[in-house]
């Protein structure tokens, strides 16, 4: 019989058995998720813990088996395990199956179910500014974050998604995936010169690491004069939250969305899947700001 995750104890009952959650990554020390998740557990009096684990690629299968054997409620997978973990799971949620990568594993009735909350977290954060439905979107990059965000935007009703990427093979593959798996129109543009954002664009997403600490002076190679007032400009980078791209977009009258919002909403989703508790994103954002000293 498959082990089951521990039941969430009644708030009035005394229990010394905690719900175990965590993260498998390498390197793990750069991941601030533990700070915001533990803050949420404490704030909401959830009898749970989050363990940030350094797991080498050749040890991932052992880590997954260990989590299953010890009755973990679930875990996150970060670089470099998001794709490698897939065959070790029992099933995948729809978007994770399309994306081909998993960043959140949930134990349901003893089965390990792969979810991808990268894009879902972005959509939740975006809803605070704009409905994804009907949007004409440009996504800079074609890596893991770009794939997750593009697919979730398409599933949420975006009408057109343009993938802009330097590597033609990777970029065109993502554009085909969007067209073949969703109802959104998709196109690919080779990023071999300064990109001029099309006038019809309503949402621009930087899903590249350009501008991430410590290289905070860097900016994606985009013609800034093509950023128009009212356009939503988003950046997946959490540190610093106000990247040079977002600062430039604000100066031009754009609405901006920082990477902290996406990271926080991923955490909210993960905790809800693991414990059934809807946590306060403001508590988690404050914890991240304190942890990152930003």
N, C-alpha and C positions, 0 to 999 in steps of 0.2 A: 504494500500500500504506500502511495506517495505521501511524504510528510506534508502537513498543512501548516500555514502560518498561524502563529498564536492569535487567539481572539483578542479583540480590544477589550481590556478589562472595564467593568463597570466603574464609573467615577467614584462611587461610594465604597467600593471594595478595595481591600488592601492586596496588592499583587507585587511580587518581586520579579515577575517574568515580563521583560520588556519586549515590545515589538522591535525587531531588528531590520534596519534598512541601511543602505550605504551606496558606495560607488566603487567601480573597478576602472582604473585608468593607469596610464603611465606616460608622462609623469603625473602623479596625483597631488603633489604639494602645491601646484598652481591653481587648483580648483577650489573656489570659495563657496561652493554649494553647501558644504557641511555647515558653514556659519549661518546661512539663512534658514536651512532646514531645522537645525537644532534650536534656533531662536523661535521658530514657529511651534515646535514641539513644546518648548517651555511655556510660551505665551498661552497656548491652548490647553495646557496640562495634559498632553498626550504622553502616555507611558511608552515612549519609544526612543530609540537612539539611531544615529546616522554615522556609519563608520567609513571614513575615507581610506580606501585600500590601494596601495601600489601593487599592481598586478602586471607581470610581464606577459607578453603574448603567448608564450608556450605554457603559461600557468593558468590561462583563462578558463579552460575546461574544468580544471580542478577547483577554481574559485566558484564557478557556477554550480558544480556538484556540491560543494561545501555549503553554499547558500541554500540550496534545496534541502540538503540533509539537516541543516540546523534550523529549518523552518523560518527563514527570512520571509518578510512580507513582500520584499522586492528590492531592486537595486537599480542604480543608474549605470550606464556604460558610456564612457567617454573615450577620447583618443587613446589608443588606436583600435578599440574593440567594437565599434558600432556595427561593423559589417561582419567581423569574425564571429560574433556571438550568435548570429542568426541561426545557423544550423544546430546550435546547442539548445534551442528553445522548442516548446511544444506547438506554438502557433504564433501568428502575427496579426495585429490589428490591420485594418484596411490600408491606412496611409503608410504604415511601416512596411507593408508588403510591397506597395508601389515604389516607395523610396529605396527600399532594399537595405535599410539600416535601422538600428534600434538604439535608443539612448535611455530607455526606461523599461525595466522588466517588472511585471506584476504577477504575483502568485495568485491564481484563481482556481479554487478547488484542487489544489495540488499541482496544477499545470503552470508552467512558466510561459507567460504571454508577453510578446514583444510589442512595445508601443514606441512611437516617435513623437516626443513632446516638444522637439525643437520648433517645428513649424506651428504646432498647436499653440505653443507659448507665444509665438509671434502674433498669431491671429488674435489671441485674447488681448494682448497688449494693443494691437492695432484697433480693436473695436472701441477703445477709449477715445480714438481720434476719428475713425472713419470705418464705414462698412466695407468689407472687401468686395462685396458683390458689385459687379459692373465696372470694376476698376481696370485701367490700362496700366500695366505694371512693367517696370524695368528692373531686373535683378542683376546686379554686378557680381560675377563669380559663378562657379558651377561645382563647388565642393559640397561637403556634407550639409552645411547650414543652408547653402543656396538651394540644394535639392529639396530639403525638407520644407523650406519656406515657399518655394515655387509650387510644389505639389499641393500644400495646404491652401495656398491662395487660390489655385485652380479649383480645388474641391469646394472652396467657400464661395465660388461664383465669379472670380475675376474673369473678364472676357478675353483679355489678351496679355500674354506674358512674353517679354523679350529677354532672352538670356544673353548677357554680354560677358565674354570670357576670352582670355588670351589663348588658351589651348582649344583649338578647333574641334578636336575629337571629343573632348569632355563636354564642351559647350553644346555642340550639335546633338550629342547623345541625350543631354537633359532636355533640350527642346523637343526632340522626338518622343521622349518619355511623357512629357506633358501632353503633347498632341494625341498620343496613342492611349493614354490612361485617363484622361479627363475631357471635359467638353470645352476647355479653353483653347483659343487660338494661340499658337506659340511660334516664335521665330528666334533665330540665332544670329548674333552679330559678332564678328571677330574683333577683339579689342586690341587692335594693332596701332592705334593712334588715339589722341584725345577724343573721348566719346561725347558726342553732342546728343543730349536727351531730346527725343522727339516731342514736338509741340503737343501731341495728344496724350502724353504720359501724365497720369494722375498720381502715381506712386513710384518712387525710386528707392530701392533697397540695396545698401552696400552689404553684401554677404561675404566680403573678403576680409582678411586680417589687417589690411592697410590702415594704419592709424592706431593699432593696438600698442599699449604700453610694452616696452619703453620707447617705441618709435612714434611718439605722439605728434610729431611734426609732419608726418606723412599724410597724404591725402590721395584718394583714388583719382586717376587721370580722367576727370570729367570736366567739360567746359561749363564753368560755373554760371555763365550768363544764360545758359539754357535751363537753369532752375527757375521756375516761375512762381509768383505768389499763389498760395493756395495748394501747391503741390505738397504731398506728404513725402518727406525724405526720412528714411529710417536707416539706422546703422546697427548691426548686430554686436558691435564691440561694447563690452560692459565697462572696460577700464582703458581710457577715461570715458565716462558716459557722454560727455559733450566733446565729441571728436571735432577736428578741424572741418570736416565735411558738414556736420550738423551746425556748427557755428556759422559757416558760410551760407548754408541754406536759410538759417534764421535771418541773417542780414538781408536776404532777398525775399523775405515775406513768406517763406515756406513753413508748413507745419512740420515739426520734427518728432521723432520717436527714437529714444536711445536704447542701447542694448541691455541695460539693467532691467527694463520692463519685460523684455522677452525672457531673460534668465529667471526673474522672479515668478513669472506666470508658469514657466516650466516646473518650478518647485511647487507651486500651488497645485498643479495638475498631478504631479507625482505623489504628493502627500495624500491628496484625495483618493487616488487609486489604491494606495497602500493602507490607509487607515479609515477612509470614509469621512474624514473631517475636512471641511472647507476652511482654509486658513486665511488670515488677514495678510494681503500682499504688502501692506504698508509696514508691518512688523518685519517682514522678510527683506524689504528694500532697505530699511534702516540698518539692519544687521549687515547687509552687503556693503553699504556705504562705510560703516564703521570698520569692517574687516579689511576693506580695500584702501581705507584712509583717503577717500576721495570726497 
